[in-house]
Amino acid sequence: MENENAEPKFKRIPFVGQDGCHLKGRCSGQLLSITTKDGNDNIFPVAMVMVKQEIKDS
């Protein structure tokens, strides 16, 4: 934010990417991940989660 006393206004918004893949075998479900870029244009993971496969019961 530019000024702490002013109305909240961001100078820039970071790029955030989301991706997912299906897992098969003993660990069935989906692996979801969130990545972003830092100030040096390097990509790094922010969060990863493994979720159950979607079925009618869930």
PDB file with one MODEL, atoms N, CA, C and O in Angstrom:
MODEL        1
ATOM      1  N   MET A   1       0.837  -1.160   0.000  1.00  0.00           N
ATOM      2  CA  MET A   1       0.000   0.000   0.000  1.00  0.00           C
ATOM      3  C   MET A   1       0.887   1.229   0.000  1.00  0.00           C
ATOM      4  O   MET A   1       1.947   1.237   0.626  1.00  0.00           O
ATOM      5  N   GLU A   2       0.469   2.239  -0.681  1.00  0.00           N
ATOM      6  CA  GLU A   2       1.293   3.437  -0.818  1.00  0.00           C
ATOM      7  C   GLU A   2       1.378   4.236   0.478  1.00  0.00           C
ATOM      8  O   GLU A   2       2.473   4.606   0.902  1.00  0.00           O
ATOM      9  N   ASN A   3       0.254   4.503   1.103  1.00  0.00           N
ATOM     10  CA  ASN A   3       0.228   5.348   2.281  1.00  0.00           C
ATOM     11  C   ASN A   3      -0.623   4.675   3.351  1.00  0.00           C
ATOM     12  O   ASN A   3      -1.745   4.255   3.071  1.00  0.00           O
ATOM     13  N   GLU A   4      -0.108   4.569   4.563  1.00  0.00           N
ATOM     14  CA  GLU A   4      -0.841   3.884   5.626  1.00  0.00           C
ATOM     15  C   GLU A   4      -2.102   4.639   6.032  1.00  0.00           C
ATOM     16  O   GLU A   4      -3.067   4.012   6.471  1.00  0.00           O
ATOM     17  N   ASN A   5      -2.125   5.951   5.902  1.00  0.00           N
ATOM     18  CA  ASN A   5      -3.272   6.749   6.313  1.00  0.00           C
ATOM     19  C   ASN A   5      -4.319   6.902   5.211  1.00  0.00           C
ATOM     20  O   ASN A   5      -5.450   7.303   5.488  1.00  0.00           O
ATOM     21  N   ALA A   6      -3.965   6.594   3.989  1.00  0.00           N
ATOM     22  CA  ALA A   6      -4.889   6.755   2.863  1.00  0.00           C
ATOM     23  C   ALA A   6      -5.809   5.538   2.765  1.00  0.00           C
ATOM     24  O   ALA A   6      -5.642   4.542   3.469  1.00  0.00           O
ATOM     25  N   GLU A   7      -6.773   5.657   1.876  1.00  0.00           N
ATOM     26  CA  GLU A   7      -7.667   4.529   1.606  1.00  0.00           C
ATOM     27  C   GLU A   7      -6.833   3.379   1.036  1.00  0.00           C
ATOM     28  O   GLU A   7      -5.938   3.625   0.227  1.00  0.00           O
ATOM     29  N   PRO A   8      -7.099   2.135   1.434  1.00  0.00           N
ATOM     30  CA  PRO A   8      -6.282   1.012   0.951  1.00  0.00           C
ATOM     31  C   PRO A   8      -6.272   0.921  -0.576  1.00  0.00           C
ATOM     32  O   PRO A   8      -7.322   0.846  -1.214  1.00  0.00           O
ATOM     33  N   LYS A   9      -5.080   0.930  -1.140  1.00  0.00           N
ATOM     34  CA  LYS A   9      -4.923   0.822  -2.589  1.00  0.00           C
ATOM     35  C   LYS A   9      -3.591   0.118  -2.847  1.00  0.00           C
ATOM     36  O   LYS A   9      -2.544   0.569  -2.383  1.00  0.00           O
ATOM     37  N   PHE A  10      -3.636  -0.971  -3.575  1.00  0.00           N
ATOM     38  CA  PHE A  10      -2.430  -1.739  -3.861  1.00  0.00           C
ATOM     39  C   PHE A  10      -1.739  -1.213  -5.112  1.00  0.00           C
ATOM     40  O   PHE A  10      -2.396  -0.806  -6.071  1.00  0.00           O
ATOM     41  N   LYS A  11      -0.411  -1.226  -5.095  1.00  0.00           N
ATOM     42  CA  LYS A  11       0.361  -0.806  -6.259  1.00  0.00           C
ATOM     43  C   LYS A  11       0.348  -1.881  -7.338  1.00  0.00           C
ATOM     44  O   LYS A  11       0.274  -1.564  -8.525  1.00  0.00           O
ATOM     45  N   ARG A  12       0.418  -3.147  -6.940  1.00  0.00           N
ATOM     46  CA  ARG A  12       0.459  -4.244  -7.901  1.00  0.00           C
ATOM     47  C   ARG A  12      -0.157  -5.486  -7.280  1.00  0.00           C
ATOM     48  O   ARG A  12      -0.253  -5.612  -6.059  1.00  0.00           O
ATOM     49  N   ILE A  13      -0.568  -6.389  -8.136  1.00  0.00           N
ATOM     50  CA  ILE A  13      -1.153  -7.647  -7.697  1.00  0.00           C
ATOM     51  C   ILE A  13      -0.228  -8.763  -8.165  1.00  0.00           C
ATOM     52  O   ILE A  13       0.130  -8.796  -9.343  1.00  0.00           O
ATOM     53  N   PRO A  14       0.172  -9.680  -7.284  1.00  0.00           N
ATOM     54  CA  PRO A  14       1.073 -10.762  -7.704  1.00  0.00           C
ATOM     55  C   PRO A  14       0.352 -11.790  -8.568  1.00  0.00           C
ATOM     56  O   PRO A  14      -0.852 -12.002  -8.429  1.00  0.00           O
ATOM     57  N   PHE A  15       1.103 -12.419  -9.454  1.00  0.00           N
ATOM     58  CA  PHE A  15       0.566 -13.494 -10.279  1.00  0.00           C
ATOM     59  C   PHE A  15       0.446 -14.744  -9.423  1.00  0.00           C
ATOM     60  O   PHE A  15       1.408 -15.146  -8.770  1.00  0.00           O
ATOM     61  N   VAL A  16      -0.715 -15.353  -9.422  1.00  0.00           N
ATOM     62  CA  VAL A  16      -0.937 -16.590  -8.676  1.00  0.00           C
ATOM     63  C   VAL A  16      -1.499 -17.613  -9.647  1.00  0.00           C
ATOM     64  O   VAL A  16      -2.489 -17.352 -10.331  1.00  0.00           O
ATOM     65  N   GLY A  17      -0.867 -18.776  -9.708  1.00  0.00           N
ATOM     66  CA  GLY A  17      -1.328 -19.840 -10.589  1.00  0.00           C
ATOM     67  C   GLY A  17      -1.862 -21.014  -9.796  1.00  0.00           C
ATOM     68  O   GLY A  17      -1.368 -21.326  -8.712  1.00  0.00           O
ATOM     69  N   GLN A  18      -2.880 -21.663 -10.350  1.00  0.00           N
ATOM     70  CA  GLN A  18      -3.489 -22.821  -9.705  1.00  0.00           C
ATOM     71  C   GLN A  18      -3.441 -23.974 -10.682  1.00  0.00           C
ATOM     72  O   GLN A  18      -3.663 -23.791 -11.879  1.00  0.00           O
ATOM     73  N   ASP A  19      -3.148 -25.180 -10.170  1.00  0.00           N
ATOM     74  CA  ASP A  19      -3.088 -26.354 -11.031  1.00  0.00           C
ATOM     75  C   ASP A  19      -3.522 -27.561 -10.223  1.00  0.00           C
ATOM     76  O   ASP A  19      -3.476 -27.543  -8.993  1.00  0.00           O
ATOM     77  N   GLY A  20      -3.938 -28.594 -10.903  1.00  0.00           N
ATOM     78  CA  GLY A  20      -4.343 -29.819 -10.234  1.00  0.00           C
ATOM     79  C   GLY A  20      -4.086 -31.019 -11.127  1.00  0.00           C
ATOM     80  O   GLY A  20      -4.026 -30.898 -12.350  1.00  0.00           O
ATOM     81  N   CYS A  21      -3.935 -32.170 -10.504  1.00  0.00           N
ATOM     82  CA  CYS A  21      -3.759 -33.405 -11.264  1.00  0.00           C
ATOM     83  C   CYS A  21      -4.449 -34.547 -10.518  1.00  0.00           C
ATOM     84  O   CYS A  21      -4.547 -34.532  -9.291  1.00  0.00           O
ATOM     85  N   HIS A  22      -4.922 -35.530 -11.271  1.00  0.00           N
ATOM     86  CA  HIS A  22      -5.585 -36.680 -10.693  1.00  0.00           C
ATOM     87  C   HIS A  22      -4.542 -37.703 -10.276  1.00  0.00           C
ATOM     88  O   HIS A  22      -3.562 -37.930 -10.985  1.00  0.00           O
ATOM     89  N   LEU A  23      -4.761 -38.318  -9.120  1.00  0.00           N
ATOM     90  CA  LEU A  23      -3.873 -39.356  -8.615  1.00  0.00           C
ATOM     91  C   LEU A  23      -4.578 -40.698  -8.737  1.00  0.00           C
ATOM     92  O   LEU A  23      -5.765 -40.811  -8.431  1.00  0.00           O
ATOM     93  N   LYS A  24      -3.857 -41.699  -9.177  1.00  0.00           N
ATOM     94  CA  LYS A  24      -4.430 -43.037  -9.317  1.00  0.00           C
ATOM     95  C   LYS A  24      -3.643 -44.003  -8.445  1.00  0.00           C
ATOM     96  O   LYS A  24      -2.537 -43.697  -7.999  1.00  0.00           O
ATOM     97  N   GLY A  25      -4.228 -45.175  -8.206  1.00  0.00           N
ATOM     98  CA  GLY A  25      -3.551 -46.175  -7.406  1.00  0.00           C
ATOM     99  C   GLY A  25      -4.015 -46.129  -5.963  1.00  0.00           C
ATOM    100  O   GLY A  25      -5.183 -45.854  -5.685  1.00  0.00           O
ATOM    101  N   ARG A  26      -3.089 -46.400  -5.040  1.00  0.00           N
ATOM    102  CA  ARG A  26      -3.427 -46.461  -3.624  1.00  0.00           C
ATOM    103  C   ARG A  26      -3.880 -45.113  -3.073  1.00  0.00           C
ATOM    104  O   ARG A  26      -4.753 -45.070  -2.206  1.00  0.00           O
ATOM    105  N   CYS A  27      -3.317 -44.034  -3.549  1.00  0.00           N
ATOM    106  CA  CYS A  27      -3.666 -42.681  -3.092  1.00  0.00           C
ATOM    107  C   CYS A  27      -4.527 -41.991  -4.144  1.00  0.00           C
ATOM    108  O   CYS A  27      -4.074 -41.047  -4.792  1.00  0.00           O
ATOM    109  N   SER A  28      -5.754 -42.449  -4.319  1.00  0.00           N
ATOM    110  CA  SER A  28      -6.608 -41.826  -5.325  1.00  0.00           C
ATOM    111  C   SER A  28      -7.150 -40.499  -4.808  1.00  0.00           C
ATOM    112  O   SER A  28      -7.335 -40.319  -3.604  1.00  0.00           O
ATOM    113  N   GLY A  29      -7.398 -39.587  -5.716  1.00  0.00           N
ATOM    114  CA  GLY A  29      -7.884 -38.264  -5.368  1.00  0.00           C
ATOM    115  C   GLY A  29      -7.285 -37.247  -6.313  1.00  0.00           C
ATOM    116  O   GLY A  29      -6.976 -37.568  -7.461  1.00  0.00           O
ATOM    117  N   GLN A  30      -7.115 -36.014  -5.839  1.00  0.00           N
ATOM    118  CA  GLN A  30      -6.514 -34.957  -6.648  1.00  0.00           C
ATOM    119  C   GLN A  30      -5.456 -34.231  -5.833  1.00  0.00           C
ATOM    120  O   GLN A  30      -5.603 -34.049  -4.625  1.00  0.00           O
ATOM    121  N   LEU A  31      -4.388 -33.819  -6.506  1.00  0.00           N
ATOM    122  CA  LEU A  31      -3.344 -32.999  -5.913  1.00  0.00           C
ATOM    123  C   LEU A  31      -3.499 -31.591  -6.480  1.00  0.00           C
ATOM    124  O   LEU A  31      -3.363 -31.390  -7.686  1.00  0.00           O
ATOM    125  N   LEU A  32      -3.784 -30.612  -5.614  1.00  0.00           N
ATOM    126  CA  LEU A  32      -3.962 -29.220  -6.031  1.00  0.00           C
ATOM    127  C   LEU A  32      -2.785 -28.396  -5.524  1.00  0.00           C
ATOM    128  O   LEU A  32      -2.310 -28.611  -4.409  1.00  0.00           O
ATOM    129  N   SER A  33      -2.315 -27.457  -6.334  1.00  0.00           N
ATOM    130  CA  SER A  33      -1.187 -26.624  -5.922  1.00  0.00           C
ATOM    131  C   SER A  33      -1.407 -25.172  -6.345  1.00  0.00           C
ATOM    132  O   SER A  33      -2.064 -24.890  -7.347  1.00  0.00           O
ATOM    133  N   ILE A  34      -0.840 -24.263  -5.554  1.00  0.00           N
ATOM    134  CA  ILE A  34      -0.871 -22.832  -5.830  1.00  0.00           C
ATOM    135  C   ILE A  34       0.576 -22.353  -5.912  1.00  0.00           C
ATOM    136  O   ILE A  34       1.375 -22.638  -5.021  1.00  0.00           O
ATOM    137  N   THR A  35       0.918 -21.623  -6.985  1.00  0.00           N
ATOM    138  CA  THR A  35       2.270 -21.081  -7.147  1.00  0.00           C
ATOM    139  C   THR A  35       2.190 -19.581  -7.410  1.00  0.00           C
ATOM    140  O   THR A  35       1.147 -19.065  -7.812  1.00  0.00           O
ATOM    141  N   THR A  36       3.287 -18.900  -7.183  1.00  0.00           N
ATOM    142  CA  THR A  36       3.367 -17.465  -7.462  1.00  0.00           C
ATOM    143  C   THR A  36       4.797 -17.110  -7.854  1.00  0.00           C
ATOM    144  O   THR A  36       5.696 -17.945  -7.750  1.00  0.00           O
ATOM    145  N   LYS A  37       5.008 -15.881  -8.302  1.00  0.00           N
ATOM    146  CA  LYS A  37       6.334 -15.385  -8.674  1.00  0.00           C
ATOM    147  C   LYS A  37       6.803 -14.387  -7.626  1.00  0.00           C
ATOM    148  O   LYS A  37       6.012 -13.596  -7.113  1.00  0.00           O
ATOM    149  N   ASP A  38       8.095 -14.430  -7.311  1.00  0.00           N
ATOM    150  CA  ASP A  38       8.645 -13.455  -6.369  1.00  0.00           C
ATOM    151  C   ASP A  38       9.255 -12.279  -7.132  1.00  0.00           C
ATOM    152  O   ASP A  38       9.105 -12.179  -8.350  1.00  0.00           O
ATOM    153  N   GLY A  39       9.925 -11.411  -6.429  1.00  0.00           N
ATOM    154  CA  GLY A  39      10.507 -10.214  -7.027  1.00  0.00           C
ATOM    155  C   GLY A  39      11.583 -10.487  -8.059  1.00  0.00           C
ATOM    156  O   GLY A  39      11.848  -9.637  -8.909  1.00  0.00           O
ATOM    157  N   ASN A  40      12.216 -11.667  -8.004  1.00  0.00           N
ATOM    158  CA  ASN A  40      13.255 -12.036  -8.968  1.00  0.00           C
ATOM    159  C   ASN A  40      12.713 -12.875 -10.116  1.00  0.00           C
ATOM    160  O   ASN A  40      13.486 -13.487 -10.853  1.00  0.00           O
ATOM    161  N   ASP A  41      11.389 -12.913 -10.279  1.00  0.00           N
ATOM    162  CA  ASP A  41      10.716 -13.709 -11.314  1.00  0.00           C
ATOM    163  C   ASP A  41      10.948 -15.202 -11.157  1.00  0.00           C
ATOM    164  O   ASP A  41      10.887 -15.940 -12.141  1.00  0.00           O
ATOM    165  N   ASN A  42      11.212 -15.660  -9.940  1.00  0.00           N
ATOM    166  CA  ASN A  42      11.307 -17.081  -9.667  1.00  0.00           C
ATOM    167  C   ASN A  42       9.932 -17.587  -9.247  1.00  0.00           C
ATOM    168  O   ASN A  42       9.198 -16.892  -8.544  1.00  0.00           O
ATOM    169  N   ILE A  43       9.584 -18.799  -9.679  1.00  0.00           N
ATOM    170  CA  ILE A  43       8.302 -19.388  -9.330  1.00  0.00           C
ATOM    171  C   ILE A  43       8.517 -20.307  -8.134  1.00  0.00           C
ATOM    172  O   ILE A  43       9.446 -21.114  -8.119  1.00  0.00           O
ATOM    173  N   PHE A  44       7.639 -20.177  -7.122  1.00  0.00           N
ATOM    174  CA  PHE A  44       7.751 -21.045  -5.962  1.00  0.00           C
ATOM    175  C   PHE A  44       6.361 -21.451  -5.480  1.00  0.00           C
ATOM    176  O   PHE A  44       5.400 -20.705  -5.669  1.00  0.00           O
ATOM    177  N   PRO A  45       6.244 -22.639  -4.854  1.00  0.00           N
ATOM    178  CA  PRO A  45       4.940 -23.109  -4.381  1.00  0.00           C
ATOM    179  C   PRO A  45       4.505 -22.367  -3.124  1.00  0.00           C
ATOM    180  O   PRO A  45       5.315 -22.094  -2.239  1.00  0.00           O
ATOM    181  N   VAL A  46       3.223 -22.047  -3.058  1.00  0.00           N
ATOM    182  CA  VAL A  46       2.650 -21.403  -1.887  1.00  0.00           C
ATOM    183  C   VAL A  46       1.928 -22.436  -1.038  1.00  0.00           C
ATOM    184  O   VAL A  46       2.066 -22.447   0.185  1.00  0.00           O
ATOM    185  N   ALA A  47       1.155 -23.309  -1.688  1.00  0.00           N
ATOM    186  CA  ALA A  47       0.386 -24.318  -0.956  1.00  0.00           C
ATOM    187  C   ALA A  47       0.165 -25.536  -1.835  1.00  0.00           C
ATOM    188  O   ALA A  47       0.073 -25.430  -3.058  1.00  0.00           O
ATOM    189  N   MET A  48       0.083 -26.699  -1.193  1.00  0.00           N
ATOM    190  CA  MET A  48      -0.261 -27.958  -1.858  1.00  0.00           C
ATOM    191  C   MET A  48      -1.227 -28.698  -0.961  1.00  0.00           C
ATOM    192  O   MET A  48      -1.111 -28.664   0.264  1.00  0.00           O
ATOM    193  N   VAL A  49      -2.186 -29.371  -1.585  1.00  0.00           N
ATOM    194  CA  VAL A  49      -3.157 -30.137  -0.810  1.00  0.00           C
ATOM    195  C   VAL A  49      -3.610 -31.341  -1.630  1.00  0.00           C
ATOM    196  O   VAL A  49      -3.759 -31.260  -2.849  1.00  0.00           O
ATOM    197  N   MET A  50      -3.827 -32.455  -0.940  1.00  0.00           N
ATOM    198  CA  MET A  50      -4.377 -33.640  -1.575  1.00  0.00           C
ATOM    199  C   MET A  50      -5.811 -33.789  -1.093  1.00  0.00           C
ATOM    200  O   MET A  50      -6.059 -33.824   0.112  1.00  0.00           O
ATOM    201  N   VAL A  51      -6.763 -33.877  -2.024  1.00  0.00           N
ATOM    202  CA  VAL A  51      -8.182 -33.966  -1.679  1.00  0.00           C
ATOM    203  C   VAL A  51      -8.762 -35.266  -2.212  1.00  0.00           C
ATOM    204  O   VAL A  51      -8.236 -35.864  -3.150  1.00  0.00           O
ATOM    205  N   LYS A  52      -9.865 -35.694  -1.588  1.00  0.00           N
ATOM    206  CA  LYS A  52     -10.537 -36.911  -2.021  1.00  0.00           C
ATOM    207  C   LYS A  52     -11.126 -36.723  -3.403  1.00  0.00           C
ATOM    208  O   LYS A  52     -11.397 -35.604  -3.841  1.00  0.00           O
ATOM    209  N   GLN A  53     -11.314 -37.827  -4.069  1.00  0.00           N
ATOM    210  CA  GLN A  53     -11.954 -37.778  -5.382  1.00  0.00           C
ATOM    211  C   GLN A  53     -13.429 -37.457  -5.185  1.00  0.00           C
ATOM    212  O   GLN A  53     -14.061 -37.972  -4.262  1.00  0.00           O
ATOM    213  N   GLU A  54     -13.976 -36.612  -6.044  1.00  0.00           N
ATOM    214  CA  GLU A  54     -15.379 -36.223  -5.919  1.00  0.00           C
ATOM    215  C   GLU A  54     -16.276 -37.365  -6.388  1.00  0.00           C
ATOM    216  O   GLU A  54     -16.134 -37.871  -7.501  1.00  0.00           O
ATOM    217  N   ILE A  55     -17.196 -37.757  -5.519  1.00  0.00           N
ATOM    218  CA  ILE A  55     -18.173 -38.792  -5.852  1.00  0.00           C
ATOM    219  C   ILE A  55     -19.546 -38.302  -5.442  1.00  0.00           C
ATOM    220  O   ILE A  55     -19.657 -37.228  -4.850  1.00  0.00           O
ATOM    221  N   LYS A  56     -20.591 -39.049  -5.737  1.00  0.00           N
ATOM    222  CA  LYS A  56     -21.946 -38.616  -5.421  1.00  0.00           C
ATOM    223  C   LYS A  56     -22.152 -38.417  -3.913  1.00  0.00           C
ATOM    224  O   LYS A  56     -22.886 -37.515  -3.509  1.00  0.00           O
ATOM    225  N   ASP A  57     -21.522 -39.237  -3.086  1.00  0.00           N
ATOM    226  CA  ASP A  57     -21.693 -39.128  -1.641  1.00  0.00           C
ATOM    227  C   ASP A  57     -21.052 -37.881  -1.064  1.00  0.00           C
ATOM    228  O   ASP A  57     -21.495 -37.395  -0.024  1.00  0.00           O
ATOM    229  N   SER A  58     -20.027 -37.350  -1.703  1.00  0.00           N
ATOM    230  CA  SER A  58     -19.353 -36.167  -1.188  1.00  0.00           C
ATOM    231  C   SER A  58     -19.839 -34.932  -1.914  1.00  0.00           C
ATOM    232  O   SER A  58     -19.386 -33.826  -1.621  1.00  0.00           O
TER     233      SER A  58
ENDMDL
END
